Amino acid sequence: MEEVESAVVVGDVFIDLVTRVAMVPAAGSGVWGTPLVATGGGCGGNMAAALAHLGVPTQFLTVVGDDEYGHLAVAQLEEAGVDTSTIVVDPEAASGTVVILLDDNNERTIIPCALGAAYGRLTEESVDALLASPPRHILLTGVALGADPTGQSYLHLARNVPTGTTLYFDPNLRQPPETLTPELAERFRELSRRADVVMAGANEIVALGLERREGQIFIQKLGDQGCVMTDTSGSVSRFAARAVPVVDSTGAGDAFAAGFVAAKARGHDDESAAYYATIAGALAVQSLGARVTTTWEHITGYSERGSS
């Protein structure tokens, strides 16, 4: 049996509440929608579920509330095969949700109901407990970087990653760049500098002023144009995206990150990991929703066939 190293995802988790509407209503008006469907969401949750489906022993470090949505989030992750023993349940905070209006063209209007939610209450003590028995791979998403104490805990994690553990960072910037405070922008840059592998969208790189440091793997994600990777030696490689029918691009970047980490957990080199990551992203856009159930066999089978 193939040996696969363990991973921990550190990040946010939400419950997406999705309704279909004919159109997004103008202010002061209304529109009929279908009954809400509750599905797993949040970049961290998506990455953890994707890694588990890809056969990687995966733990997830986050905080949820002791409420209906928190319990549902944990149950859905467990169903995906994620080890949820590291998830902190905070009875004093509500779990975050995201209301999604999906119109007839499959365009999404997204309303995160997350200000002050539980995902922003991760403590340094929880990080220290994780690092006491460090995994081989840690994948960190920056969505909650501006929500303290979580943001401070992310920095604490990056500053104390032990030797032998690879830190992957996906900024997942989820706010207009012009609303970033200088302090928050510097947090993103510090995490980027400290990570062994950075996977960021082209717009994020520009908005945050991210730069590759010497000895770092730096991947620029280009959506339907694939990605460009600069490896530890400074060599640059481009990986083309697959031409596939796009049903929903939500969560494709999360699937890409999971695909890269899953390949590294199996011992593949950096170029192979980037190659498999592009396939993971391509498979993700062919189904509706942020959570994907792609397996490693799907990725390798797609690679061998050259199509879905």
C-alpha positions as CSV (number, residue, x, y, z in Angstrom):
1,M,0.0,0.0,0.0
2,E,1.2,3.5,-0.9
3,E,2.5,5.5,2.1
4,V,1.0,8.9,2.4
5,E,2.3,11.5,4.8
6,S,-0.1,13.3,7.1
7,A,-1.3,16.9,6.7
8,V,-3.1,19.5,8.8
9,V,-5.2,22.3,7.3
10,V,-5.5,25.5,9.4
11,G,-8.2,27.9,8.3
12,D,-11.9,28.9,8.2
13,V,-15.0,26.8,7.9
14,F,-18.6,27.9,7.1
15,I,-21.9,26.5,6.1
16,D,-23.0,27.8,2.7
17,L,-26.8,28.4,2.5
18,V,-27.6,28.3,-1.1
19,T,-30.8,29.4,-2.9
20,R,-31.6,29.7,-6.6
21,V,-33.3,32.9,-7.7
22,A,-34.3,34.2,-11.1
23,M,-32.3,37.3,-10.5
24,V,-30.7,39.2,-7.7
25,P,-33.2,41.7,-6.3
26,A,-32.5,45.4,-6.3
27,A,-32.4,47.2,-3.0
28,G,-35.8,47.6,-1.5
29,S,-37.3,44.8,-3.6
30,G,-37.6,41.1,-3.3
31,V,-37.5,37.9,-5.2
32,W,-38.7,34.3,-4.7
33,G,-36.0,31.7,-4.1
34,T,-35.8,27.9,-3.7
35,P,-35.5,26.4,-0.2
36,L,-32.1,26.9,1.3
37,V,-29.6,24.0,0.9
38,A,-26.9,23.9,3.6
39,T,-23.5,22.7,2.2
40,G,-20.0,22.8,3.6
41,G,-17.9,25.8,2.7
42,G,-15.0,28.0,3.8
43,C,-11.6,27.8,2.1
44,G,-10.1,25.8,5.0
45,G,-13.0,23.4,5.2
46,N,-12.9,22.9,1.4
47,M,-9.1,22.2,1.5
48,A,-9.4,19.7,4.4
49,A,-12.3,17.8,2.7
50,A,-10.5,17.8,-0.6
51,L,-7.3,16.4,1.0
52,A,-9.1,13.7,2.8
53,H,-10.9,12.6,-0.4
54,L,-7.4,12.5,-2.1
55,G,-6.4,9.9,0.5
56,V,-4.2,12.1,2.7
57,P,-4.6,11.6,6.5
58,T,-5.9,15.1,7.3
59,Q,-6.6,17.0,10.5
60,F,-8.3,20.3,10.5
61,L,-7.6,23.1,13.0
62,T,-10.4,25.7,13.3
63,V,-13.1,27.0,15.7
64,V,-16.8,26.5,15.4
65,G,-19.7,27.4,17.6
66,D,-21.7,25.0,19.7
67,D,-24.7,25.4,17.5
68,E,-26.6,23.8,14.6
69,Y,-24.2,25.1,11.9
70,G,-21.1,24.2,13.9
71,H,-22.3,20.6,14.5
72,L,-23.2,20.3,10.8
73,A,-19.8,21.6,9.7
74,V,-18.1,19.0,11.8
75,A,-20.4,16.2,10.7
76,Q,-19.8,17.0,7.0
77,L,-16.0,17.1,7.5
78,E,-16.1,13.7,9.3
79,E,-18.2,12.3,6.4
80,A,-15.4,13.4,4.0
81,G,-12.9,11.6,6.1
82,V,-11.3,14.5,8.0
83,D,-10.0,14.0,11.5
84,T,-11.9,16.6,13.4
85,S,-10.4,16.0,16.8
86,T,-8.4,19.2,16.6
87,I,-11.5,21.4,15.9
88,V,-12.3,23.7,18.8
89,V,-15.9,24.2,19.8
90,D,-16.5,27.6,21.4
91,P,-19.9,27.8,23.2
92,E,-19.7,31.6,23.3
93,A,-19.5,32.2,19.6
94,A,-21.8,31.5,16.6
95,S,-20.6,29.5,13.6
96,G,-20.2,31.5,10.4
97,T,-22.5,31.0,7.5
98,V,-22.5,32.3,3.9
99,V,-25.8,33.1,2.1
100,I,-25.4,32.5,-1.7
101,L,-27.9,33.6,-4.3
102,L,-27.4,31.6,-7.4
103,D,-29.1,33.0,-10.5
104,D,-30.2,31.4,-13.8
105,N,-26.8,32.0,-15.3
106,N,-25.1,30.3,-12.3
107,E,-23.7,33.6,-11.2
108,R,-23.3,33.9,-7.4
109,T,-24.1,36.8,-5.1
110,I,-22.3,36.0,-1.8
111,I,-23.2,37.4,1.6
112,P,-20.7,36.1,4.3
113,C,-22.5,36.2,7.7
114,A,-19.3,35.9,9.6
115,L,-18.3,39.1,11.4
116,G,-17.5,38.0,15.0
117,A,-18.1,34.4,14.2
118,A,-16.2,31.5,15.9
119,Y,-13.6,31.0,13.1
120,G,-12.0,34.2,14.3
121,R,-11.4,32.9,17.9
122,L,-8.5,30.5,17.4
123,T,-5.9,30.8,20.1
124,E,-2.1,30.4,20.3
125,E,-2.7,27.6,22.8
126,S,-4.5,25.6,20.2
127,V,-1.7,26.1,17.7
128,D,0.9,25.0,20.3
129,A,-1.1,21.8,21.0
130,L,-1.0,21.1,17.2
131,L,2.7,21.7,17.0
132,A,3.4,19.4,19.9
133,S,3.0,16.5,17.5
134,P,3.6,18.3,14.1
135,P,2.5,16.8,10.9
136,R,4.7,16.6,7.8
137,H,2.6,19.2,5.9
138,I,0.6,22.2,7.1
139,L,-1.7,24.0,4.7
140,L,-2.7,27.5,5.9
141,T,-5.3,29.7,4.3
142,G,-5.4,33.4,5.1
143,V,-9.1,34.2,5.0
144,A,-9.3,34.8,8.8
145,L,-6.0,36.7,9.0
146,G,-7.7,39.9,9.9
147,A,-9.9,38.4,12.7
148,D,-8.1,38.3,16.0
149,P,-7.1,36.3,17.9
150,T,-7.1,34.0,14.9
151,G,-4.9,36.3,12.9
152,Q,-2.3,36.5,15.6
153,S,-2.4,32.7,16.0
154,Y,-1.7,32.2,12.3
155,L,1.4,34.4,12.7
156,H,2.4,32.4,15.8
157,L,2.1,29.2,13.8
158,A,4.2,30.5,10.9
159,R,6.9,31.7,13.3
160,N,7.1,28.3,15.1
161,V,6.8,25.7,12.4
162,P,9.3,23.0,13.4
163,T,12.1,21.6,11.2
164,G,10.8,18.8,9.0
165,T,7.3,20.3,8.5
166,T,6.5,22.0,5.2
167,L,4.2,25.1,5.5
168,Y,2.0,25.9,2.5
169,F,0.2,29.2,2.3
170,D,-2.7,30.3,0.1
171,P,-3.7,33.9,0.9
172,N,-7.3,33.5,-0.3
173,L,-7.8,37.3,-0.1
174,R,-11.5,37.8,0.3
175,Q,-11.9,41.6,0.5
176,P,-11.3,44.5,-1.9
177,P,-7.6,45.4,-1.8
178,E,-8.4,49.1,-1.1
179,T,-9.9,48.0,2.3
180,L,-6.7,46.4,3.5
181,T,-5.1,48.2,6.4
182,P,-1.2,48.4,6.3
183,E,-1.1,46.1,9.3
184,L,-3.2,43.4,7.6
185,A,-1.3,43.6,4.3
186,E,1.9,43.1,6.2
187,R,0.5,40.0,7.9
188,F,-0.2,38.5,4.5
189,R,3.4,39.4,3.4
190,E,4.9,37.9,6.6
191,L,3.1,34.6,6.2
192,S,4.1,34.6,2.5
193,R,7.8,35.1,3.5
194,R,7.7,32.4,6.1
195,A,5.9,29.7,4.1
196,D,7.9,27.1,2.2
197,V,5.3,27.1,-0.6
198,V,3.1,30.0,-1.6
199,M,0.1,29.4,-3.9
200,A,-1.5,32.8,-4.8
201,G,-3.7,34.2,-7.5
202,A,-2.2,36.8,-9.8
203,N,-4.4,39.5,-8.5
204,E,-3.5,38.6,-4.9
205,I,0.2,38.9,-5.6
206,V,-0.3,42.4,-7.0
207,A,-2.7,43.6,-4.4
208,L,-0.6,42.3,-1.4
209,G,2.8,43.0,-2.9
210,L,3.9,39.4,-2.5
211,E,7.4,38.5,-3.6
212,R,9.2,35.2,-3.7
213,R,12.1,34.8,-1.3
214,E,15.2,32.8,-2.0
215,G,14.7,29.0,-1.7
216,Q,10.9,29.2,-1.8
217,I,8.4,27.6,-4.1
218,F,6.2,30.3,-5.4
219,I,3.2,29.5,-7.5
220,Q,1.1,32.0,-9.4
221,K,-2.4,30.7,-10.1
222,L,-3.8,31.9,-13.3
223,G,-7.2,30.3,-13.4
224,D,-8.1,29.0,-16.9
225,Q,-4.5,29.9,-18.0
226,G,-3.0,27.4,-15.6
227,C,-0.1,28.3,-13.3
228,V,3.5,29.5,-13.2
229,M,5.8,27.9,-10.6
230,T,9.2,29.2,-9.5
231,D,11.0,26.4,-7.7
232,T,13.5,26.5,-4.9
233,S,16.4,27.0,-7.3
234,G,14.6,29.9,-9.1
235,S,13.7,27.9,-12.2
236,V,10.4,28.9,-13.8
237,S,7.9,26.4,-15.2
238,R,4.5,27.0,-16.7
239,F,1.6,24.5,-16.5
240,A,-1.3,24.8,-18.9
241,A,-4.9,24.5,-17.7
242,R,-7.1,21.8,-19.0
243,A,-9.8,22.7,-21.5
244,V,-12.9,21.5,-19.7
245,P,-16.5,22.5,-19.4
246,V,-16.9,24.9,-16.5
247,V,-20.0,24.4,-14.3
248,D,-18.9,26.3,-11.2
249,S,-15.4,27.7,-10.5
250,T,-16.1,28.1,-6.8
251,G,-13.5,26.2,-4.7
252,A,-11.2,25.5,-7.7
253,G,-8.3,27.3,-6.0
254,D,-8.8,25.2,-2.9
255,A,-8.8,22.0,-4.9
256,F,-5.6,23.2,-6.6
257,A,-3.9,23.7,-3.2
258,A,-5.1,20.3,-2.0
259,G,-3.9,18.6,-5.2
260,F,-0.4,20.1,-4.7
261,V,-0.2,19.0,-1.1
262,A,-1.6,15.6,-1.8
263,A,1.1,15.0,-4.4
264,K,3.9,16.1,-2.1
265,A,2.5,13.9,0.7
266,R,2.9,11.0,-1.8
267,G,6.6,11.9,-2.4
268,H,6.2,13.5,-5.9
269,D,8.6,16.2,-6.9
270,D,7.5,19.9,-7.3
271,E,6.9,19.8,-11.0
272,S,4.7,16.7,-10.7
273,A,2.8,18.3,-7.8
274,A,2.1,21.4,-9.9
275,Y,1.0,19.2,-12.8
276,Y,-1.4,17.2,-10.6
277,A,-2.7,20.4,-8.9
278,T,-3.8,21.8,-12.3
279,I,-5.8,18.6,-12.9
280,A,-7.4,18.9,-9.4
281,G,-8.5,22.4,-10.3
282,A,-9.8,21.3,-13.7
283,L,-11.9,18.5,-12.1
284,A,-13.3,20.9,-9.5
285,V,-14.8,23.3,-12.0
286,Q,-16.9,20.5,-13.6
287,S,-19.3,20.2,-10.7
288,L,-21.5,22.6,-8.7
289,G,-20.4,23.7,-5.2
290,A,-17.2,24.5,-3.3
291,R,-16.7,21.0,-1.9
292,V,-15.2,18.4,-4.3
293,T,-15.0,14.6,-4.0
294,T,-12.1,14.1,-6.4
295,T,-10.0,11.1,-5.5
296,W,-6.3,10.5,-6.3
297,E,-7.4,7.8,-8.7
298,H,-9.5,10.5,-10.5
299,I,-6.5,12.7,-10.9
300,T,-4.1,10.0,-12.1
301,G,-6.7,8.6,-14.4
302,Y,-7.4,12.0,-15.9
303,S,-3.7,12.4,-16.4
304,E,-3.3,9.2,-18.2
305,R,-6.3,9.8,-20.5
306,G,-5.7,13.5,-21.0
307,S,-9.4,14.3,-20.5
308,S,-12.2,13.8,-18.1
